[in-house]
Amino acid sequence: MREKILNHYFLSQPHQPFFVLAFVNALISMLLFTLIFQGVLSTDIPAKLYHSYSIIFLFFTPAFLAFLFTTFPRFSATEVIEKRDYVNIFFPYLTASILSYVGLFSSTLFAFSIMLSLVAQLGGVNLLWSIYKKSTMQEKDDQFWILTGLSFGFLAQALLFLSLWFPSLFTIAIEIGIFLYLFLVFFTVAQRMVPFFSHSPIEKHKERFKVIVGLLALHVFLETIQTHSSFLVDLFLAYLVGRELYRWKLPFPNPNPLVWILHIALFWIPVALLISALTNVLTLITGTFYLNIGIHTLALGFFLTMLIGFGTRVTIGHSGNIMQSDNYTTSLFYATQVVVIARIFTSLSVSGDYFMLFFNLSIALWLMLFIAWAYRFFSVLVFGKKL
């Protein structure tokens, strides 16, 4: 039975099980979060803790590994990752995901979920570090920064685990998880791959990139000391990233949806940082709370849009299908932007009469997006269906 499972097409390439798990978690965890947030589901786990853990570490992290386990060996000019290696990381993530659902009714099981996810994450980081060390390439800056970001991700999840007993650690865990983990990994990969996909190669500005990383760290420090105090750093980051993207001279608008969706993801970065800076100033002056609009715009505009673009591209390209976007796939890309905009309006309406309307709408659009993506691509990932 075990051999039959291991030999199934579903586990034949590393991106397949990890993408499926990530997208299933995106659906189930968001639905559960909504029920907790609205008081329909009673649990001892705070809604914000469950939401942060499930999205950062059970959605984005497996999706990262889906892409990196496929491409990192190519970046490093080494052999592909053996099935036993990525399967030994996938099943702990699967178990951690299941425990996170039932753990809503048992704080002990929820703690075990984070612990198991932490072990799996460490396994993923160690596997990629071993590839990095074996690589004989002279230029390995991208791999180094990816691994640095993943290491920050491990630190963030460890702090999140400790926040179960020391709640004061929650803020720094999330700030590190968003800015020094997700942002750093996404931006490093995007800097390498998007110009390549766009047939517009660039010479990396290494010093500017280091300044950006330093400012991300400063943002985390300031937000940990005093919430909403990073507005000047965010403003400078918006300028630097915007200037860097302008230097890339990406051919936008682009006729290829598989390319322009990646461009749009990048353009959301300075927009999200500018929104973060402005709303933080307004919060400090007026006391109005915008429901983490900056983080959510960054997470949905940049992270989610980039993930949908990369995930779709990898799924199509590694299944023997023609690398093109039909009308259905293109509509998914447009739908992703609708999700982003709906979430922005949710934050802007937080003090008004229509907040719950926008909140429910944004959740419904999120669920519809992932159901629609799964309808098209799960059969490709699980059974190798030809589109």
C-alpha positions in Angstrom: 0.0 0.0 0.0 2.8 2.4 0.9 4.6 1.7 -2.3 1.4 2.3 -4.3 1.0 5.7 -2.7 4.6 6.7 -3.2 4.5 5.7 -6.8 1.4 7.6 -7.6 1.7 10.4 -10.1 0.7 12.9 -7.4 4.1 12.5 -5.8 6.2 12.2 -9.0 7.4 15.9 -8.9 7.9 18.0 -5.8 5.7 20.9 -6.8 2.6 18.7 -7.2 1.9 17.7 -3.6 3.0 21.0 -2.1 0.9 23.1 -4.3 -2.2 21.0 -3.7 -1.6 21.1 0.1 -1.0 24.8 0.0 -4.2 25.6 -1.9 -6.3 23.2 0.2 -5.0 25.0 3.3 -5.8 28.3 1.7 -9.4 27.3 1.3 -10.0 25.5 4.6 -8.1 27.8 6.9 -9.8 30.9 5.5 -13.2 29.4 6.0 -12.4 28.4 9.6 -10.9 31.9 10.3 -14.1 33.5 9.1 -16.2 31.3 11.3 -13.9 32.1 14.3 -13.9 35.9 13.5 -17.7 36.0 13.3 -18.2 34.0 16.5 -19.8 31.1 14.8 -17.0 28.7 15.9 -15.8 28.8 19.5 -12.1 28.1 20.1 -9.4 28.8 22.6 -7.0 29.9 19.8 -7.1 33.6 19.0 -8.4 34.3 15.5 -5.4 36.5 14.6 -3.0 33.7 15.7 -4.7 31.0 13.7 -5.0 33.3 10.7 -1.4 34.3 10.7 -0.1 30.7 11.3 -2.3 29.1 8.6 -1.6 31.7 5.9 2.1 32.3 6.4 3.2 28.8 7.4 0.6 26.4 6.0 -0.3 28.2 2.8 2.7 30.3 1.6 5.4 28.1 3.0 4.4 24.8 1.3 3.8 26.9 -1.9 7.3 28.3 -1.6 8.7 24.8 -1.3 6.7 23.6 -4.3 8.5 26.2 -6.4 11.9 26.0 -4.7 12.2 22.2 -4.7 11.7 22.4 -8.4 13.9 25.4 -9.4 16.5 25.7 -6.6 18.6 22.7 -8.0 18.4 24.4 -11.4 19.6 27.7 -9.9 22.5 25.8 -8.4 23.3 23.5 -11.3 22.9 20.4 -9.2 20.9 17.2 -9.6 17.1 17.2 -8.9 15.9 16.5 -5.4 15.1 12.8 -4.7 11.5 11.8 -4.1 12.2 10.4 -0.7 13.7 13.8 0.4 10.7 15.9 -0.5 8.2 13.3 0.5 9.7 13.2 4.0 9.0 16.9 4.2 5.5 16.8 2.6 3.9 14.3 5.0 4.8 16.3 8.2 3.3 19.4 6.6 0.2 17.4 5.7 0.0 16.1 9.3 0.6 19.6 10.7 -2.2 20.9 8.5 -4.7 18.4 9.7 -3.7 19.0 13.4 -4.2 22.7 12.8 -7.9 22.1 12.0 -8.6 19.8 14.9 -6.3 21.9 17.1 -8.8 24.7 17.1 -10.6 22.6 19.7 -7.4 21.6 21.6 -4.6 24.0 22.3 -2.3 21.0 22.9 -2.9 19.7 19.4 -2.6 23.2 17.9 0.8 23.5 19.6 1.8 20.1 18.1 0.7 21.4 14.7 3.1 24.4 14.9 5.9 22.2 16.3 5.5 19.7 13.5 5.3 22.4 10.9 8.5 23.9 12.4 10.3 20.6 12.1 9.2 20.2 8.5 10.3 23.8 7.7 13.7 23.1 9.2 13.9 20.0 7.0 13.2 22.1 3.9 15.7 24.7 4.8 18.4 22.0 5.5 17.7 20.3 2.2 18.1 23.5 0.3 21.3 24.5 2.3 22.8 21.1 1.3 22.2 21.9 -2.3 23.7 25.3 -1.9 26.8 23.8 -0.3 27.2 21.2 -3.1 26.8 23.7 -5.9 30.1 24.6 -7.6 28.7 27.8 -9.1 30.7 31.0 -8.3 27.6 33.2 -8.4 25.2 32.1 -5.7 23.8 35.4 -4.4 20.2 34.6 -5.2 20.4 31.2 -3.4 22.1 32.8 -0.4 19.3 35.4 0.0 16.6 32.8 -0.5 18.1 30.7 2.2 18.5 33.7 4.4 14.8 34.5 4.0 13.8 30.9 4.7 16.0 30.9 7.9 14.1 34.1 9.0 10.9 32.1 8.3 12.1 29.4 10.7 12.8 32.0 13.3 9.4 33.6 12.8 7.6 30.3 13.2 9.7 29.5 16.3 8.7 32.8 17.9 5.0 32.2 16.9 5.2 28.9 18.7 6.6 30.5 21.8 3.8 33.2 21.6 1.4 30.5 22.6 2.8 31.0 26.1 4.4 34.5 25.7 1.8 36.6 23.7 4.1 39.6 23.5 6.2 37.7 20.9 3.3 37.6 18.5 4.0 40.9 16.9 7.7 40.4 16.2 7.0 36.8 14.9 4.5 38.2 12.3 6.7 41.2 11.3 9.6 38.9 10.7 7.4 36.4 8.9 6.0 39.0 6.5 9.0 41.3 5.8 12.2 39.2 6.4 10.7 35.9 5.3 7.9 36.2 2.7 9.0 39.5 1.2 12.7 38.6 1.0 12.1 35.2 -0.6 9.4 36.4 -3.0 11.4 39.5 -4.1 14.7 37.5 -4.5 12.9 34.9 -6.7 11.1 37.6 -8.6 14.3 39.5 -9.2 15.8 36.5 -10.9 12.8 35.0 -12.7 10.5 37.8 -13.8 13.0 39.6 -16.1 14.0 36.2 -17.5 10.4 35.3 -18.3 9.9 38.8 -19.7 12.9 38.4 -22.0 14.3 41.5 -20.4 17.5 40.5 -18.6 18.8 42.9 -15.9 22.1 43.4 -14.1 21.3 43.1 -10.4 21.9 46.2 -8.3 23.4 44.3 -5.3 24.1 47.3 -3.1 20.5 48.6 -3.5 19.2 45.2 -2.7 21.2 45.1 0.5 19.8 48.5 1.4 16.3 47.2 0.9 17.0 44.2 3.1 18.4 46.6 5.8 15.3 48.7 5.6 13.1 45.7 5.9 14.9 44.8 9.1 14.5 48.4 10.4 10.8 48.2 9.6 10.5 45.0 11.8 12.5 46.7 14.6 10.4 49.8 14.6 7.0 48.0 14.5 8.1 45.7 17.3 9.0 48.7 19.5 6.0 50.8 18.6 3.2 49.8 16.2 2.6 52.2 13.2 6.0 53.8 13.7 7.7 52.6 10.5 5.9 55.0 8.1 9.2 56.8 7.0 10.9 53.5 6.4 7.9 52.2 4.4 7.9 55.4 2.4 11.6 55.1 1.6 11.2 51.4 0.7 8.3 52.3 -1.7 10.7 54.8 -3.4 13.6 52.4 -3.6 11.6 49.4 -4.8 9.7 51.6 -7.3 13.0 53.0 -8.6 14.4 49.4 -8.9 11.4 48.2 -10.8 11.6 51.2 -13.2 15.3 50.3 -13.8 14.2 46.8 -14.9 12.2 48.4 -17.8 9.8 45.4 -17.8 7.8 45.3 -21.1 4.4 46.2 -19.6 1.7 46.1 -20.8 2.6 42.6 -22.1 0.4 40.5 -24.4 1.2 37.3 -22.5 -1.0 36.9 -19.3 1.6 34.5 -17.8 4.0 37.4 -17.9 1.9 40.4 -17.1 0.4 38.8 -14.0 4.0 38.7 -12.6 4.6 42.3 -13.5 1.4 43.4 -11.7 2.5 41.5 -8.6 5.7 43.5 -8.6 4.0 46.8 -9.1 1.8 46.2 -6.0 5.0 46.4 -3.8 5.5 50.2 -3.9 1.7 50.7 -3.8 1.4 48.5 -0.7 4.3 50.2 1.1 2.9 53.7 0.2 -0.5 52.6 1.6 1.2 51.3 4.7 3.1 54.6 5.2 0.0 56.8 4.8 -2.3 54.8 6.9 0.2 54.4 9.7 0.5 58.2 9.8 -3.3 58.6 9.8 -3.5 56.0 12.6 -1.0 57.9 14.8 -2.8 61.2 14.2 -6.5 60.2 14.3 -6.4 56.8 16.1 -8.3 55.1 13.2 -7.2 51.5 12.8 -7.2 50.3 9.2 -7.1 46.5 9.9 -3.4 46.0 8.8 -4.2 47.3 5.3 -0.5 47.7 4.4 0.4 44.1 5.3 -2.7 42.7 3.6 -2.2 44.8 0.4 1.4 43.5 0.3 0.3 39.9 1.1 -2.4 39.8 -1.5 -1.1 42.2 -4.1 2.5 41.0 -4.2 2.7 37.5 -2.5 -0.6 36.1 -3.6 -0.5 37.5 -7.2 3.1 36.3 -7.6 2.1 32.9 -6.2 -0.8 32.5 -8.6 1.3 33.5 -11.5 4.3 31.3 -10.6 2.1 28.4 -9.5 0.1 28.4 -12.7 3.2 28.7 -14.8 5.0 25.8 -13.0 1.9 23.6 -13.1 1.4 24.1 -16.8 5.1 23.9 -17.8 5.9 20.7 -15.8 2.9 18.7 -16.9 3.6 18.5 -20.6 1.0 21.1 -21.5 1.5 24.0 -23.8 2.8 27.1 -22.0 -0.1 29.4 -22.7 -2.9 31.0 -20.8 -6.4 30.4 -22.1 -9.4 32.5 -21.3 -10.2 30.6 -18.1 -6.7 30.9 -16.7 -6.5 34.6 -17.7 -9.8 35.2 -15.8 -8.1 33.7 -12.7 -5.4 36.4 -13.0 -8.0 39.1 -13.2 -9.9 37.5 -10.3 -6.8 37.7 -8.1 -6.7 41.5 -8.5 -10.4 41.7 -7.6 -9.5 39.8 -4.3 -6.8 42.4 -3.6 -9.1 45.4 -4.2 -11.9 43.9 -2.1 -9.5 43.4 0.8 -8.4 47.0 0.5 -12.0 48.2 0.7 -12.5 45.9 3.7 -9.8 47.8 5.6 -11.0 51.2 4.5 -14.6 50.4 5.7 -13.5 49.1 9.1 -15.2 51.9 11.0 -18.2 52.1 8.8 -21.6 50.4 8.4 -20.5 48.3 5.5 -17.5 46.6 7.1 -19.0 43.1 7.4 -20.4 43.4 3.9 -16.9 44.0 2.5 -15.3 41.5 4.9 -17.7 38.7 3.8 -17.3 39.7 0.1 -13.5 39.6 0.3 -13.6 36.1 2.0 -16.1 34.8 -0.6 -13.9 36.1 -3.5 -10.8 34.4 -1.9 -12.7 31.1 -1.6 -14.0 31.4 -5.2 -10.6 32.1 -6.5 -9.0 29.0 -5.0 -12.0 26.8 -5.9 -11.7 28.0 -9.5 -8.0 27.5 -9.6 -8.3 24.0 -8.0 -11.1 23.1 -10.5 -8.7 23.8 -13.4 -5.4 22.6 -12.1 -5.8 20.0 -9.4 -6.4 17.3 -12.0 -3.2 18.3 -13.6 -1.2 18.2 -10.4 -2.8 15.0 -9.1 -3.3 12.9 -12.3 -1.3 14.7 -15.0 -4.3 15.6 -17.0 -3.7 17.4 -20.3 -5.5 20.7 -20.7 
